[in-house]
Amino acid sequence: MKQFRVGIIGCGTIFPMHAQSLKNIRSVKLVAVCDVKSARARKMAARYKCNYYTDYKKMLDKERLDAVHICTPHYLHKPMVLEAAKRKVNILVEKPLGLNPREAQQEIDAAKKNRIVLSVVSQNRCNPGSQLVKKRIEDGSLGKLKSAKLVLSYHKPDSYYKKSDWKGRLNKEGGGVVIDQAIHYLDILSWMADSPVDYAQASVHKRYHSFINVEDCAEGLIKFRNGFYVCFYLINYYSYDDDTEIEIDCEKGRVKIVKDSAYIDYYSGRKEKAEPRPHEYIDYGDGVRDYWGFCHYNQIKDFYDSLRRRKKPAITAEEGKKTQDLVWAIYESSRRNRKIYL
């Protein structure tokens, strides 16, 4: 079996989900990590017994990589994707693809030009709850989708932003609660709708945090062309991190997705659920959150399976751009105070 040579750019918060997932996949070898903070890069290199760099271009030039994972702040995604693509290196980038749809399209174009695979992390599609609901939508068990509500109430205190040099800064993050936290759930709902977005009508505000220049609150409506619509309410100034909830009202039943689990009540009286089993969690060490079990691992494994089999990954960059287009429409709707049609 071919063993892919892999590098990771960015050794911050999300790094363990990638590094530990790679450690559990036989067909890959983590050969290098990179971070602008040399002490952090050196520490992770020692832990995973690989080389380290503080300059990602040097890593790309020297390591003969088959693939690279980009786990850096949002504003760095586009330049890093373009540099990796230019060197014919396959790419898995954390969400979002870029700060806006224009950047996302530039990345997709570069990947096509250089004939490499570009995929964006949308790991919540891979959890047992999402998988069950998607399956039941596709096999017709739930009938027509009617509407959904999404409620996200997170706790992001001032310290969350103050310890970062990019979060809460529009030119570096691209937005706030919508593009950073809620994008995962907007992606799930768009994926389940399996229909182009007709329009988004929304308003976003900064209501609690004083020094950031991005939104910490958003509410609105997303209408899909098949008639399905989503009502959403998002805040990141609640007093604790509550579990995000999605409810979907369907022709033949009602769905509730809480974190990585799903519960279906069919109007016939039948019930069905999907929850992660105790063994479906990876120990990321050092008190790191489990990030909902095998989600990252499942998507990362699929990425390398697709490279080995020379087929498209389950989550393509084009899928990521659809979600980025939706995020953009939410922001534009608030800015222009009108519906934005896609």
Secondary structure, 3 states (H helix, E strand, C coil): CCCEEEEEECCCCCHHHHHHHHHCCCCEEEEEEECCCHHHHHHHHHHHCCEEECCHHHHHHHCCCCEEEECCCHHHHHHHHHHHHHCCCEEEECCCCCCCHHHHHHHHHHHHHHCCCEEECCHHHHCHHHHHHHHHHHCCCCCCEEEEEEEEECECCHHHHHCCCCCCCHHHHCCCHHHHHHHHHHHHHHHHHCCCEEEEEEEEECCCCCCCCCCCEEEEEEEECCCCEEEEEEECECCCCCCCEEEEEECCEEEEEECCEEEEEECCCCEEEECCCCCCCCCCCCCCCCCCCCHHHHHHHHHHHHHHHCCCCCCCHHHHHHHHHHHHHHHHHHHHCCCEEC
